[in-house]
Amino acid sequence: MSIDPTPSQRDADSSLLEGLFQLVVSGHTGGSEFEQLTHEVYGRLLDAYAATDGKTSVMFRRTAA
């Protein structure tokens, strides 16, 4: 089983990260758009690492803004 993303999935991931980055750079980290993007990126990270062989014991922790 391969966990390599398809080109369209990589584009979507890049777009999410770019949007999140732009909000951080502009200082707009208190709004709902930032919260939505953060939630989506966080979920995708958890999904990606949960798809590994199970030997990874990395725990992502959300920090309060």
N, CA, C and O atoms as a Tripos MOL2 file, in Angstrom:
@<TRIPOS>MOLECULE
protein
  260   259    65     0     0
PROTEIN
NO_CHARGES

@<TRIPOS>ATOM
      1 N           0.8430   -1.1810    0.0000 N.3       1 MET1
      2 CA          0.0000    0.0000    0.0000 C.3       1 MET1
      3 C           0.8870    1.2430    0.0000 C.2       1 MET1
      4 O           1.7970    1.3620    0.8200 O.2       1 MET1
      5 N           0.6230    2.1440   -0.9020 N.am      2 SER2
      6 CA          1.4050    3.3650   -1.0200 C.3       2 SER2
      7 C           0.6550    4.5250   -0.3770 C.2       2 SER2
      8 O          -0.5590    4.6570   -0.5310 O.2       2 SER2
      9 N           1.3950    5.3630    0.3450 N.am      3 ILE3
     10 CA          0.7700    6.5360    0.9430 C.3       3 ILE3
     11 C           1.1710    7.8020    0.1980 C.2       3 ILE3
     12 O           0.9110    8.9120    0.6610 O.2       3 ILE3
     13 N           1.8140    7.6260   -0.9730 N.am      4 ASP4
     14 CA          2.1890    8.7810   -1.7810 C.3       4 ASP4
     15 C           0.9370    9.4470   -2.3220 C.2       4 ASP4
     16 O           0.0800    8.7770   -2.8970 O.2       4 ASP4
     17 N           0.8180   10.7620   -2.1470 N.am      5 PRO5
     18 CA         -0.3650   11.4540   -2.6400 C.3       5 PRO5
     19 C          -0.3490   11.5870   -4.1620 C.2       5 PRO5
     20 O           0.7080   11.5880   -4.7920 O.2       5 PRO5
     21 N          -1.5220   11.6950   -4.7210 N.am      6 THR6
     22 CA         -1.6500   11.9380   -6.1520 C.3       6 THR6
     23 C          -1.2850   13.4020   -6.4260 C.2       6 THR6
     24 O          -1.2690   14.2140   -5.5010 O.2       6 THR6
     25 N          -0.9920   13.7480   -7.6940 N.am      7 PRO7
     26 CA         -0.6710   15.1630   -7.9890 C.3       7 PRO7
     27 C          -1.7730   16.1230   -7.5680 C.2       7 PRO7
     28 O          -1.4750   17.1940   -7.0380 O.2       7 PRO7
     29 N          -3.0340   15.7730   -7.7860 N.am      8 SER8
     30 CA         -4.1170   16.6840   -7.3940 C.3       8 SER8
     31 C          -4.2140   16.8140   -5.8780 C.2       8 SER8
     32 O          -4.5570   17.8800   -5.3660 O.2       8 SER8
     33 N          -3.9130   15.7340   -5.1590 N.am      9 GLN9
     34 CA         -3.9290   15.7950   -3.6950 C.3       9 GLN9
     35 C          -2.7800   16.6650   -3.1880 C.2       9 GLN9
     36 O          -2.9440   17.4220   -2.2320 O.2       9 GLN9
     37 N          -1.6150   16.5530   -3.8350 N.am     10 ARG10
     38 CA         -0.4820   17.4030   -3.4500 C.3      10 ARG10
     39 C          -0.8170   18.8720   -3.6830 C.2      10 ARG10
     40 O          -0.4610   19.7250   -2.8700 O.2      10 ARG10
     41 N          -1.4990   19.1720   -4.7910 N.am     11 ASP11
     42 CA         -1.9020   20.5490   -5.0700 C.3      11 ASP11
     43 C          -2.8530   21.0640   -3.9970 C.2      11 ASP11
     44 O          -2.7150   22.1950   -3.5300 O.2      11 ASP11
     45 N          -3.8050   20.2460   -3.6110 N.am     12 ALA12
     46 CA         -4.7600   20.6420   -2.5690 C.3      12 ALA12
     47 C          -4.0410   20.8550   -1.2380 C.2      12 ALA12
     48 O          -4.3270   21.8130   -0.5200 O.2      12 ALA12
     49 N          -3.1040   19.9570   -0.9110 N.am     13 ASP13
     50 CA         -2.3380   20.1010    0.3260 C.3      13 ASP13
     51 C          -1.5080   21.3750    0.3070 C.2      13 ASP13
     52 O          -1.4430   22.0990    1.3000 O.2      13 ASP13
     53 N          -0.8760   21.6430   -0.8280 N.am     14 SER14
     54 CA         -0.0660   22.8590   -0.9640 C.3      14 SER14
     55 C          -0.9220   24.1000   -0.8100 C.2      14 SER14
     56 O          -0.5070   25.0800   -0.1900 O.2      14 SER14
     57 N          -2.1080   24.0550   -1.3740 N.am     15 SER15
     58 CA         -3.0200   25.1880   -1.2920 C.3      15 SER15
     59 C          -3.4480   25.4470    0.1540 C.2      15 SER15
     60 O          -3.5060   26.5950    0.5950 O.2      15 SER15
     61 N          -3.7450   24.3780    0.8820 N.am     16 LEU16
     62 CA         -4.1160   24.5300    2.2960 C.3      16 LEU16
     63 C          -2.9790   25.1480    3.0950 C.2      16 LEU16
     64 O          -3.1900   26.0730    3.8800 O.2      16 LEU16
     65 N          -1.7760   24.6330    2.8910 N.am     17 LEU17
     66 CA         -0.6260   25.1530    3.6310 C.3      17 LEU17
     67 C          -0.3220   26.5940    3.2520 C.2      17 LEU17
     68 O           0.0270   27.4050    4.1090 O.2      17 LEU17
     69 N          -0.4540   26.9120    1.9740 N.am     18 GLU18
     70 CA         -0.2300   28.2930    1.5300 C.3      18 GLU18
     71 C          -1.2470   29.2310    2.1670 C.2      18 GLU18
     72 O          -0.8880   30.3170    2.6200 O.2      18 GLU18
     73 N          -2.5070   28.8230    2.2050 N.am     19 GLY19
     74 CA         -3.5320   29.6450    2.8330 C.3      19 GLY19
     75 C          -3.2570   29.8590    4.3120 C.2      19 GLY19
     76 O          -3.4060   30.9680    4.8250 O.2      19 GLY19
     77 N          -2.8580   28.8020    4.9890 N.am     20 LEU20
     78 CA         -2.5380   28.8990    6.4110 C.3      20 LEU20
     79 C          -1.3430   29.8260    6.6330 C.2      20 LEU20
     80 O          -1.3500   30.6660    7.5330 O.2      20 LEU20
     81 N          -0.3220   29.6600    5.7990 N.am     21 PHE21
     82 CA          0.8700   30.5020    5.8830 C.3      21 PHE21
     83 C           0.5190   31.9730    5.6880 C.2      21 PHE21
     84 O           0.9790   32.8300    6.4420 O.2      21 PHE21
     85 N          -0.2950   32.2640    4.6750 N.am     22 GLN22
     86 CA         -0.6640   33.6550    4.4030 C.3      22 GLN22
     87 C          -1.4290   34.2750    5.5650 C.2      22 GLN22
     88 O          -1.2290   35.4470    5.8830 O.2      22 GLN22
     89 N          -2.2970   33.5070    6.1960 N.am     23 LEU23
     90 CA         -3.0290   34.0290    7.3510 C.3      23 LEU23
     91 C          -2.0830   34.3240    8.5110 C.2      23 LEU23
     92 O          -2.2380   35.3340    9.1980 O.2      23 LEU23
     93 N          -1.1150   33.4560    8.7280 N.am     24 VAL24
     94 CA         -0.1510   33.6590    9.8160 C.3      24 VAL24
     95 C           0.7030   34.8960    9.5370 C.2      24 VAL24
     96 O           0.8920   35.7360   10.4170 O.2      24 VAL24
     97 N           1.2170   35.0050    8.3090 N.am     25 VAL25
     98 CA          2.0670   36.1360    7.9500 C.3      25 VAL25
     99 C           1.3220   37.4600    8.0900 C.2      25 VAL25
    100 O           1.8940   38.4590    8.5250 O.2      25 VAL25
    101 N           0.0520   37.4600    7.7220 N.am     26 SER26
    102 CA         -0.7260   38.6940    7.8010 C.3      26 SER26
    103 C          -1.2910   38.9550    9.2030 C.2      26 SER26
    104 O          -1.9000   39.9960    9.4470 O.2      26 SER26
    105 N          -1.0850   38.0120   10.1120 N.am     27 GLY27
    106 CA         -1.5340   38.2010   11.4940 C.3      27 GLY27
    107 C          -2.9970   37.8780   11.7330 C.2      27 GLY27
    108 O          -3.5470   38.2390   12.7740 O.2      27 GLY27
    109 N          -3.6300   37.2110   10.7970 N.am     28 HIS28
    110 CA         -5.0560   36.8830   10.9350 C.3      28 HIS28
    111 C          -5.2350   35.4650   11.4910 C.2      28 HIS28
    112 O          -5.7390   34.5730   10.8080 O.2      28 HIS28
    113 N          -4.8200   35.2870   12.7200 N.am     29 THR29
    114 CA         -4.8790   33.9580   13.3270 C.3      29 THR29
    115 C          -6.0400   33.7950   14.3070 C.2      29 THR29
    116 O          -6.1460   32.7630   14.9700 O.2      29 THR29
    117 N          -6.8880   34.7770   14.4040 N.am     30 GLY30
    118 CA         -7.9890   34.6940   15.3500 C.3      30 GLY30
    119 C          -9.3410   34.4140   14.7140 C.2      30 GLY30
    120 O         -10.3460   34.3180   15.4190 O.2      30 GLY30
    121 N          -9.3800   34.2830   13.4050 N.am     31 GLY31
    122 CA        -10.6540   34.1270   12.7230 C.3      31 GLY31
    123 C         -11.0460   32.6940   12.4520 C.2      31 GLY31
    124 O         -10.2890   31.7560   12.7040 O.2      31 GLY31
    125 N         -12.2480   32.5510   11.9330 N.am     32 SER32
    126 CA        -12.7730   31.2150   11.6480 C.3      32 SER32
    127 C         -12.0580   30.5440   10.4710 C.2      32 SER32
    128 O         -11.9100   29.3230   10.4560 O.2      32 SER32
    129 N         -11.6130   31.3340    9.4850 N.am     33 GLU33
    130 CA        -10.8920   30.7470    8.3490 C.3      33 GLU33
    131 C          -9.5910   30.1000    8.8160 C.2      33 GLU33
    132 O          -9.2450   29.0030    8.3780 O.2      33 GLU33
    133 N          -8.8730   30.7820    9.7070 N.am     34 PHE34
    134 CA         -7.6350   30.2240   10.2620 C.3      34 PHE34
    135 C          -7.9410   28.9420   11.0250 C.2      34 PHE34
    136 O          -7.2240   27.9500   10.8960 O.2      34 PHE34
    137 N          -8.9960   28.9650   11.8130 N.am     35 GLU35
    138 CA         -9.3700   27.7810   12.6000 C.3      35 GLU35
    139 C          -9.7200   26.6130   11.6860 C.2      35 GLU35
    140 O          -9.3280   25.4790   11.9580 O.2      35 GLU35
    141 N         -10.4500   26.8740   10.6130 N.am     36 GLN36
    142 CA        -10.8150   25.8180    9.6680 C.3      36 GLN36
    143 C          -9.5840   25.2160    8.9990 C.2      36 GLN36
    144 O          -9.4520   23.9960    8.9110 O.2      36 GLN36
    145 N          -8.6850   26.0770    8.5310 N.am     37 LEU37
    146 CA         -7.4740   25.5900    7.8750 C.3      37 LEU37
    147 C          -6.5950   24.8080    8.8480 C.2      37 LEU37
    148 O          -6.0520   23.7590    8.5020 O.2      37 LEU37
    149 N          -6.4620   25.3230   10.0580 N.am     38 THR38
    150 CA         -5.6620   24.6310   11.0710 C.3      38 THR38
    151 C          -6.2380   23.2460   11.3420 C.2      38 THR38
    152 O          -5.5000   22.2640   11.4260 O.2      38 THR38
    153 N          -7.5490   23.1740   11.4770 N.am     39 HIS39
    154 CA         -8.2120   21.9040   11.7470 C.3      39 HIS39
    155 C          -7.9950   20.9190   10.5900 C.2      39 HIS39
    156 O          -7.7190   19.7420   10.8230 O.2      39 HIS39
    157 N          -8.1160   21.3900    9.3660 N.am     40 GLU40
    158 CA         -7.9480   20.5340    8.1930 C.3      40 GLU40
    159 C          -6.5080   20.0230    8.0670 C.2      40 GLU40
    160 O          -6.2820   18.8400    7.8160 O.2      40 GLU40
    161 N          -5.5390   20.9300    8.2430 N.am     41 VAL41
    162 CA         -4.1220   20.5350    8.1580 C.3      41 VAL41
    163 C          -3.7890   19.5460    9.2670 C.2      41 VAL41
    164 O          -3.1230   18.5390    9.0230 O.2      41 VAL41
    165 N          -4.2430   19.8220   10.4650 N.am     42 TYR42
    166 CA         -4.0030   18.9420   11.6090 C.3      42 TYR42
    167 C          -4.5820   17.5470   11.3470 C.2      42 TYR42
    168 O          -3.9260   16.5370   11.6010 O.2      42 TYR42
    169 N          -5.8040   17.5050   10.8410 N.am     43 GLY43
    170 CA         -6.4420   16.2240   10.5260 C.3      43 GLY43
    171 C          -5.6850   15.4520    9.4670 C.2      43 GLY43
    172 O          -5.5340   14.2340    9.5660 O.2      43 GLY43
    173 N          -5.2070   16.1610    8.4480 N.am     44 ARG44
    174 CA         -4.4480   15.4840    7.3850 C.3      44 ARG44
    175 C          -3.1180   14.9520    7.9050 C.2      44 ARG44
    176 O          -2.6750   13.8780    7.4980 O.2      44 ARG44
    177 N          -2.4810   15.7010    8.8040 N.am     45 LEU45
    178 CA         -1.2410   15.1960    9.4030 C.3      45 LEU45
    179 C          -1.5060   13.9200   10.1980 C.2      45 LEU45
    180 O          -0.7550   12.9500   10.0940 O.2      45 LEU45
    181 N          -2.5660   13.9240   10.9840 N.am     46 LEU46
    182 CA         -2.9040   12.7250   11.7480 C.3      46 LEU46
    183 C          -3.2130   11.5470   10.8280 C.2      46 LEU46
    184 O          -2.7780   10.4250   11.0830 O.2      46 LEU46
    185 N          -3.9610   11.8030    9.7620 N.am     47 ASP47
    186 CA         -4.2780   10.7480    8.7990 C.3      47 ASP47
    187 C          -3.0190   10.2110    8.1420 C.2      47 ASP47
    188 O          -2.8790    9.0000    7.9710 O.2      47 ASP47
    189 N          -2.1080   11.0910    7.7740 N.am     48 ALA48
    190 CA         -0.8830   10.6810    7.0900 C.3      48 ALA48
    191 C          -0.0100    9.8160    7.9930 C.2      48 ALA48
    192 O           0.5310    8.8010    7.5520 O.2      48 ALA48
    193 N           0.1260   10.2120    9.2400 N.am     49 TYR49
    194 CA          0.9850    9.4430   10.1250 C.3      49 TYR49
    195 C           0.3040    8.2020   10.6570 C.2      49 TYR49
    196 O           0.9810    7.2500   11.0480 O.2      49 TYR49
    197 N          -1.0080    8.1870   10.6830 N.am     50 ALA50
    198 CA         -1.7310    6.9790   11.0870 C.3      50 ALA50
    199 C          -1.6460    5.9260    9.9840 C.2      50 ALA50
    200 O          -1.8430    4.7400   10.2470 O.2      50 ALA50
    201 N          -1.3550    6.3450    8.7550 N.am     51 ALA51
    202 CA         -1.2590    5.4250    7.6210 C.3      51 ALA51
    203 C           0.1020    4.7500    7.5450 C.2      51 ALA51
    204 O           0.3250    3.9370    6.6470 O.2      51 ALA51
    205 N           1.0100    5.0550    8.4450 N.am     52 THR52
    206 CA          2.3200    4.4160    8.4420 C.3      52 THR52
    207 C           2.1920    3.0230    9.0400 C.2      52 THR52
    208 O           1.0840    2.5560    9.3030 O.2      52 THR52
    209 N           3.2890    2.3790    9.2490 N.am     53 ASP53
    210 CA          3.2820    0.9820    9.6890 C.3      53 ASP53
    211 C           2.9000    0.7900   11.1570 C.2      53 ASP53
    212 O           2.9460   -0.3350   11.6540 O.2      53 ASP53
    213 N           2.5380    1.8250   11.8380 N.am     54 GLY54
    214 CA          2.1090    1.6970   13.2280 C.3      54 GLY54
    215 C           3.2400    1.8000   14.2320 C.2      54 GLY54
    216 O           2.9970    1.7890   15.4390 O.2      54 GLY54
    217 N           4.4650    1.9010   13.7590 N.am     55 LYS55
    218 CA          5.6120    1.9860   14.6680 C.3      55 LYS55
    219 C           5.9190    3.4130   15.0760 C.2      55 LYS55
    220 O           6.7050    3.6470   15.9950 O.2      55 LYS55
    221 N           5.3060    4.3610   14.4030 N.am     56 THR56
    222 CA          5.5300    5.7530   14.7310 C.3      56 THR56
    223 C           4.7070    6.1230   15.9540 C.2      56 THR56
    224 O           3.4880    5.9470   15.9750 O.2      56 THR56
    225 N           5.3710    6.6260   16.9480 N.am     57 SER57
    226 CA          4.6430    6.9960   18.1710 C.3      57 SER57
    227 C           4.7000    8.5070   18.3700 C.2      57 SER57
    228 O           4.8690    8.9870   19.4910 O.2      57 SER57
    229 N           4.5600    9.2420   17.2890 N.am     58 VAL58
    230 CA          4.5650   10.6990   17.3570 C.3      58 VAL58
    231 C           3.1820   11.1730   17.7420 C.2      58 VAL58
    232 O           2.1820   10.7310   17.1750 O.2      58 VAL58
    233 N           3.1270   12.0630   18.6950 N.am     59 MET59
    234 CA          1.8490   12.6140   19.1110 C.3      59 MET59
    235 C           1.8640   14.1020   18.8040 C.2      59 MET59
    236 O           2.7360   14.8360   19.2690 O.2      59 MET59
    237 N           0.8930   14.5380   18.0170 N.am     60 PHE60
    238 CA          0.7680   15.9570   17.7250 C.3      60 PHE60
    239 C          -0.0840   16.5800   18.8180 C.2      60 PHE60
    240 O          -1.1190   16.0350   19.2000 O.2      60 PHE60
    241 N           0.3520   17.7010   19.3070 N.am     61 ARG61
    242 CA         -0.4010   18.4000   20.3410 C.3      61 ARG61
    243 C          -0.7760   19.7720   19.8380 C.2      61 ARG61
    244 O           0.0630   20.5090   19.3190 O.2      61 ARG61
    245 N          -2.0260   20.1080   19.9930 N.am     62 ARG62
    246 CA         -2.4780   21.4380   19.6150 C.3      62 ARG62
    247 C          -2.1340   22.3820   20.7450 C.2      62 ARG62
    248 O          -2.3050   22.0610   21.9210 O.2      62 ARG62
    249 N          -1.6540   23.5320   20.3760 N.am     63 THR63
    250 CA         -1.3380   24.5370   21.3870 C.3      63 THR63
    251 C          -2.3620   25.6520   21.2990 C.2      63 THR63
    252 O          -2.8650   25.9710   20.2220 O.2      63 THR63
    253 N          -2.6550   26.2220   22.4120 N.am     64 ALA64
    254 CA         -3.6010   27.3290   22.4470 C.3      64 ALA64
    255 C          -2.9490   28.5530   21.8260 C.2      64 ALA64
    256 O          -1.7840   28.8540   22.0830 O.2      64 ALA64
    257 N          -3.7120   29.2430   21.0160 N.am     65 ALA65
    258 CA         -3.1660   30.4400   20.3480 C.3      65 ALA65
    259 C          -3.1710   31.6220   21.2710 C.2      65 ALA65
    260 O          -2.7490   32.7110   20.8810 O.2      65 ALA65
@<TRIPOS>BOND
     1     1     2 1
     2     2     3 1
     3     3     4 2
     4     3     5 am
     5     5     6 1
     6     6     7 1
     7     7     8 2
     8     7     9 am
     9     9    10 1
    10    10    11 1
    11    11    12 2
    12    11    13 am
    13    13    14 1
    14    14    15 1
    15    15    16 2
    16    15    17 am
    17    17    18 1
    18    18    19 1
    19    19    20 2
    20    19    21 am
    21    21    22 1
    22    22    23 1
    23    23    24 2
    24    23    25 am
    25    25    26 1
    26    26    27 1
    27    27    28 2
    28    27    29 am
    29    29    30 1
    30    30    31 1
    31    31    32 2
    32    31    33 am
    33    33    34 1
    34    34    35 1
    35    35    36 2
    36    35    37 am
    37    37    38 1
    38    38    39 1
    39    39    40 2
    40    39    41 am
    41    41    42 1
    42    42    43 1
    43    43    44 2
    44    43    45 am
    45    45    46 1
    46    46    47 1
    47    47    48 2
    48    47    49 am
    49    49    50 1
    50    50    51 1
    51    51    52 2
    52    51    53 am
    53    53    54 1
    54    54    55 1
    55    55    56 2
    56    55    57 am
    57    57    58 1
    58    58    59 1
    59    59    60 2
    60    59    61 am
    61    61    62 1
    62    62    63 1
    63    63    64 2
    64    63    65 am
    65    65    66 1
    66    66    67 1
    67    67    68 2
    68    67    69 am
    69    69    70 1
    70    70    71 1
    71    71    72 2
    72    71    73 am
    73    73    74 1
    74    74    75 1
    75    75    76 2
    76    75    77 am
    77    77    78 1
    78    78    79 1
    79    79    80 2
    80    79    81 am
    81    81    82 1
    82    82    83 1
    83    83    84 2
    84    83    85 am
    85    85    86 1
    86    86    87 1
    87    87    88 2
    88    87    89 am
    89    89    90 1
    90    90    91 1
    91    91    92 2
    92    91    93 am
    93    93    94 1
    94    94    95 1
    95    95    96 2
    96    95    97 am
    97    97    98 1
    98    98    99 1
    99    99   100 2
   100    99   101 am
   101   101   102 1
   102   102   103 1
   103   103   104 2
   104   103   105 am
   105   105   106 1
   106   106   107 1
   107   107   108 2
   108   107   109 am
   109   109   110 1
   110   110   111 1
   111   111   112 2
   112   111   113 am
   113   113   114 1
   114   114   115 1
   115   115   116 2
   116   115   117 am
   117   117   118 1
   118   118   119 1
   119   119   120 2
   120   119   121 am
   121   121   122 1
   122   122   123 1
   123   123   124 2
   124   123   125 am
   125   125   126 1
   126   126   127 1
   127   127   128 2
   128   127   129 am
   129   129   130 1
   130   130   131 1
   131   131   132 2
   132   131   133 am
   133   133   134 1
   134   134   135 1
   135   135   136 2
   136   135   137 am
   137   137   138 1
   138   138   139 1
   139   139   140 2
   140   139   141 am
   141   141   142 1
   142   142   143 1
   143   143   144 2
   144   143   145 am
   145   145   146 1
   146   146   147 1
   147   147   148 2
   148   147   149 am
   149   149   150 1
   150   150   151 1
   151   151   152 2
   152   151   153 am
   153   153   154 1
   154   154   155 1
   155   155   156 2
   156   155   157 am
   157   157   158 1
   158   158   159 1
   159   159   160 2
   160   159   161 am
   161   161   162 1
   162   162   163 1
   163   163   164 2
   164   163   165 am
   165   165   166 1
   166   166   167 1
   167   167   168 2
   168   167   169 am
   169   169   170 1
   170   170   171 1
   171   171   172 2
   172   171   173 am
   173   173   174 1
   174   174   175 1
   175   175   176 2
   176   175   177 am
   177   177   178 1
   178   178   179 1
   179   179   180 2
   180   179   181 am
   181   181   182 1
   182   182   183 1
   183   183   184 2
   184   183   185 am
   185   185   186 1
   186   186   187 1
   187   187   188 2
   188   187   189 am
   189   189   190 1
   190   190   191 1
   191   191   192 2
   192   191   193 am
   193   193   194 1
   194   194   195 1
   195   195   196 2
   196   195   197 am
   197   197   198 1
   198   198   199 1
   199   199   200 2
   200   199   201 am
   201   201   202 1
   202   202   203 1
   203   203   204 2
   204   203   205 am
   205   205   206 1
   206   206   207 1
   207   207   208 2
   208   207   209 am
   209   209   210 1
   210   210   211 1
   211   211   212 2
   212   211   213 am
   213   213   214 1
   214   214   215 1
   215   215   216 2
   216   215   217 am
   217   217   218 1
   218   218   219 1
   219   219   220 2
   220   219   221 am
   221   221   222 1
   222   222   223 1
   223   223   224 2
   224   223   225 am
   225   225   226 1
   226   226   227 1
   227   227   228 2
   228   227   229 am
   229   229   230 1
   230   230   231 1
   231   231   232 2
   232   231   233 am
   233   233   234 1
   234   234   235 1
   235   235   236 2
   236   235   237 am
   237   237   238 1
   238   238   239 1
   239   239   240 2
   240   239   241 am
   241   241   242 1
   242   242   243 1
   243   243   244 2
   244   243   245 am
   245   245   246 1
   246   246   247 1
   247   247   248 2
   248   247   249 am
   249   249   250 1
   250   250   251 1
   251   251   252 2
   252   251   253 am
   253   253   254 1
   254   254   255 1
   255   255   256 2
   256   255   257 am
   257   257   258 1
   258   258   259 1
   259   259   260 2
@<TRIPOS>SUBSTRUCTURE
     1 MET1         2 RESIDUE 1 A MET
     2 SER2         6 RESIDUE 1 A SER
     3 ILE3        10 RESIDUE 1 A ILE
     4 ASP4        14 RESIDUE 1 A ASP
     5 PRO5        18 RESIDUE 1 A PRO
     6 THR6        22 RESIDUE 1 A THR
     7 PRO7        26 RESIDUE 1 A PRO
     8 SER8        30 RESIDUE 1 A SER
     9 GLN9        34 RESIDUE 1 A GLN
    10 ARG10       38 RESIDUE 1 A ARG
    11 ASP11       42 RESIDUE 1 A ASP
    12 ALA12       46 RESIDUE 1 A ALA
    13 ASP13       50 RESIDUE 1 A ASP
    14 SER14       54 RESIDUE 1 A SER
    15 SER15       58 RESIDUE 1 A SER
    16 LEU16       62 RESIDUE 1 A LEU
    17 LEU17       66 RESIDUE 1 A LEU
    18 GLU18       70 RESIDUE 1 A GLU
    19 GLY19       74 RESIDUE 1 A GLY
    20 LEU20       78 RESIDUE 1 A LEU
    21 PHE21       82 RESIDUE 1 A PHE
    22 GLN22       86 RESIDUE 1 A GLN
    23 LEU23       90 RESIDUE 1 A LEU
    24 VAL24       94 RESIDUE 1 A VAL
    25 VAL25       98 RESIDUE 1 A VAL
    26 SER26      102 RESIDUE 1 A SER
    27 GLY27      106 RESIDUE 1 A GLY
    28 HIS28      110 RESIDUE 1 A HIS
    29 THR29      114 RESIDUE 1 A THR
    30 GLY30      118 RESIDUE 1 A GLY
    31 GLY31      122 RESIDUE 1 A GLY
    32 SER32      126 RESIDUE 1 A SER
    33 GLU33      130 RESIDUE 1 A GLU
    34 PHE34      134 RESIDUE 1 A PHE
    35 GLU35      138 RESIDUE 1 A GLU
    36 GLN36      142 RESIDUE 1 A GLN
    37 LEU37      146 RESIDUE 1 A LEU
    38 THR38      150 RESIDUE 1 A THR
    39 HIS39      154 RESIDUE 1 A HIS
    40 GLU40      158 RESIDUE 1 A GLU
    41 VAL41      162 RESIDUE 1 A VAL
    42 TYR42      166 RESIDUE 1 A TYR
    43 GLY43      170 RESIDUE 1 A GLY
    44 ARG44      174 RESIDUE 1 A ARG
    45 LEU45      178 RESIDUE 1 A LEU
    46 LEU46      182 RESIDUE 1 A LEU
    47 ASP47      186 RESIDUE 1 A ASP
    48 ALA48      190 RESIDUE 1 A ALA
    49 TYR49      194 RESIDUE 1 A TYR
    50 ALA50      198 RESIDUE 1 A ALA
    51 ALA51      202 RESIDUE 1 A ALA
    52 THR52      206 RESIDUE 1 A THR
    53 ASP53      210 RESIDUE 1 A ASP
    54 GLY54      214 RESIDUE 1 A GLY
    55 LYS55      218 RESIDUE 1 A LYS
    56 THR56      222 RESIDUE 1 A THR
    57 SER57      226 RESIDUE 1 A SER
    58 VAL58      230 RESIDUE 1 A VAL
    59 MET59      234 RESIDUE 1 A MET
    60 PHE60      238 RESIDUE 1 A PHE
    61 ARG61      242 RESIDUE 1 A ARG
    62 ARG62      246 RESIDUE 1 A ARG
    63 THR63      250 RESIDUE 1 A THR
    64 ALA64      254 RESIDUE 1 A ALA
    65 ALA65      258 RESIDUE 1 A ALA
